[in-house]
Amino acid sequence: MEIEASIPPPRIRFEKLCNSYALRILKFKENHAIKKAYIEEINEDREELATSSSSSSSPRNSTIRHLLQPKT
């Protein structure tokens, strides 16, 4: 049904919406509360990945790593 309507699968549409929202947040002013919270969360996740000695053992770390790596 999605193919007939030329609509991407739900997973791809959801990922696009998430990426669009993240970019929208980054366009907010530096003192915006949502942008501050978003950047703090990213920094905490990056620190957690850096200090983690076994990143593949934790499913949460692998999920975060997937989100932080750019897609080509």
ZINOR-V665363 format. One record per residue. N is the residue number from 1. OMEGA is omega in radians with two decimals (* if undefined). NEAR is the number of other ideal C-beta (glycine too) atoms within 10 Angstrom. Layout:
# ZINOR-V665363
N	OMEGA	NEAR
N	OMEGA	NEAR
This chain:
# ZINOR-V665363
1	3.12	5
2	-3.14	11
3	3.14	8
4	-3.11	6
5	-3.09	6
6	3.10	6
7	3.09	11
8	3.12	12
9	-3.10	10
10	-3.13	9
11	-3.14	8
12	3.10	11
13	3.13	12
14	3.13	11
15	3.12	13
16	3.10	11
17	3.13	10
18	3.12	11
19	3.12	11
20	3.13	10
21	3.11	11
22	3.11	12
23	3.11	9
24	3.11	11
25	-3.12	14
26	3.10	10
27	3.11	8
28	3.07	13
29	-3.07	6
30	-3.08	7
31	3.14	7
32	-3.05	12
33	-3.12	8
34	3.14	10
35	3.11	16
36	-3.13	12
37	-3.14	11
38	-3.10	16
39	3.08	13
40	-3.14	10
41	3.12	10
42	-3.13	14
43	3.10	10
44	3.14	11
45	3.11	17
46	3.09	13
47	3.12	10
48	3.11	14
49	-3.11	15
50	-3.11	8
51	-3.12	8
52	-3.13	15
53	3.13	5
54	-3.05	7
55	-3.11	14
56	-3.11	9
57	-3.10	9
58	3.12	14
59	3.13	8
60	3.13	10
61	-3.13	16
62	3.09	13
63	3.13	11
64	3.13	19
65	3.11	16
66	-3.10	9
67	-3.08	11
68	-3.10	11
69	3.13	8
70	3.11	4
71	3.13	6
72	*	3
